[in-house]
Amino acid sequence: MKNKAFIFDWSGTLSNNFNCFCRVCNLIFQDLGKEPISKREIKLNFTLPYMKFWNKYIPDLAKEKEQELYEKYIHKAGEPKLFKQVDQIIKDLYSQGYKIFILSSDPISKLMPEIEKSGLSFFLEKVIGDIHEKGEVIASLVNEFNLDQKNTFYVGDTSGDIAAGKSAGVKTVGISWGFQHKKVLAASRPDFLIDDIVEIKDIVLKIKS
């Protein structure tokens, strides 16, 4: 029997850390001698894989250098909290038999302490950080945990997340409160586009019916 699952992006989806990211972004720009950019510009242009975003502004920036700088500054950018009702939704999904995973491009050194503080660890099947290409990782989870692709949902906040979920053959849920502007996210045509995490309950009900 195959398993049903929800796979969540972390930053901007469950963790309210957009302002932290903006600080990190402009600290990296400053470090590399570039002018800072606005939060609106970040929302319009940020996507995954994340090097598409960085190379838009700094074409010769290597992924290894970006990772070095990101890890340097992310620990100085503040301690984000979960969005409201995230913990309740995770608990509800767990109680209904969904396997729950978290994927993130954030470094493990930052991601794991945040998850520990969030109180969600008990409900999570697996957490993976330091990811650049999420589609490959989602596909590997489908195989490793024998997931039913028709009842497995990848929830993220960028068009890159939606593309990753589609490439792995799972259902995609775009959320409008994250890093990317809603109109950019909508253009990627997720299976579901929601404005509040509690709407995940409606998605589950639709699948059951």
N, C-alpha and C positions, 0 to 999 in steps of 0.2 A: 504493500500500500504506500502510495506517495504522500509526502507531507505538504501541508500548506504553510506559507510563510509570509512575513513582512520583512523586507530588507530596507533599512533606513540610512540615508545620508545623515551625517551628524551636524556639521557646521551650517547654520542657517535654517536647518530643517527641524532638529530637536533642540539644538543649543543656540541660544540667542547671542551669537558672537559676531554679528556683522560689524558692529562698531570696533571690536577687537581687530577684525581683519582689516578694516580701513586704516587703523593705526599701523598695523604691520606693513601693509601695502606702501604707505607713504614713508615709513622708516626705511624700507628697502629702496624706494625711489631716491630718497635723500642720500642713502649710502652710495648709490650708483650715479649720483650727480644729476638726477632727473627732477623735474618739477612735480609737486604733488598733484593728485587728481581728486575730484569731488566724489562724494558718496553716490551722487546720481550717476556720474560717469562709470563708476564701478558697477552699479546695478545694471546699467545698459550693456556693459562690455564683459563682465566676468562670465566665464564658462568653464567647462571641463572638456577634455583634460586641461589642467590649469596652465600648462605652458603655452597654450593658445592665447591666454590672456596676457601673460608676462611678455611673450615675444611680440605681441602687438605693439607694445611700448618700447621694449628693449630686444630687438631682433637677435642680437648675438648672445643673449643671456642663456647659459647652459643650465639644464635641469639640476645638475649637481650643485651649482653655485646658488640657484634659487633656493634649494632645499637647505643649504648651509645658512643662508641669510634668514629664511623663514623661521627655522628653528631657533636662531639667535634672538629674533625679535618677538616671537609669539609668547615667550615666557615673560615678556615685559609689557604685554598689551592688556592685562587685566584677567579677571576670572569670571567668565560668563555663566549664566544660569540657564536652566531649561525654560522653554516657552511654557506658558500656562497650559495645564491639563495634559501635557506630554506624559507625565508619569501615570496618570489614570488610563490613558489610551493604551499605553504599553501593557499595563496590568490587565486590562480588559482583553486585549488580543491574546496575551499569554493564557488567560483563563479559558479562552475559547479554542485552545489547542494550536495556535499559530506558533511556529518557530520564529524567533526574532533575532535579526542580525543587524549590526551596525558597520557601515563602511565609511572610511574617511581618508581624505588626502592629508589630514593633519598628522604631524609626527607623533609616534607612539608616546614619546616623552611628555607630550601635552595631553593627548587624547585619553590615555588610560587613567591618569589622576582625575580628569574631569568626569569620566564615567563613574569612577569609584565614588566621587562626591555626590553624584546625581542620585544614587540609590537604585539605579536600574540594573546593576550587574547581575542580580539573582535571576532576572527574567530573560537574559540574553544568551542565545546559543553560541554566538561567536562574535568577536569584535576584530576588525582588521583595519589597520592604519597604514600611513605612508603609501597610499595608492595613487597611481597616476592614471592608469587605464582601468576604469571600473567595470566595463563590459566583460572583460576577461575574468575578473574576480567573481562577478555575479554568476557567470556561466559555470565557474568552478564550484560555487556553492550549490547550484542546481544539481550537479553531478555528485558531489560529496555527500549531500544530505538527502538525496533522492526527492527533490522538490517537484511538486506538480506545477508546471509553468503557468497553467491556466488559473491557479489559485495561489500564485506567488506574486507579490507586489513590491516593486522598487519605488521608494518614496524619496524624491529629491527636489532641489530648488533651482536647478539650471537646465538649460536645453541639453547640455552635455550629459547630465544625469538621465534624461529621458532617452537620449540616443543609446546610452549604455544599457539601460533596461531593455530597450527594444532589440538591441543586438543579441542579448541573452535570451530573448523569447519570453520574457515575463511581462506582466501587466505593469503599466507605469502610472505613477501618481505625482503630478506636479503640484507644488505648494507655493502660494503667492507671497508668503511673508519672509522669504529668504534673501539670498544674495542677488538674485537676478530679477529685473523688472518683469512684471507679470505679462506684458505684451510680448516680450522676447520669449519668455517661457511658453506662452500659449502657442506661438508660432511653431514650436516643436511637436505639437499635437500629442500631448500625453493622453492616455486612456481616460484619466480623470484629472481635473484641475480644481483644487480646493482652496478656500480662503481661511479655513479654520481647521485645526487638527481633529476636532470632534467629528468632522464630516467623514472621517475614516469609518465611523460606525455605519454611516449610510452605505458606503461602498461594500462593507461586509454583508449588510442586509441584502443588497442587490445581488451579490454573488450567491447567497443562500437561496434566494427566490428564483 
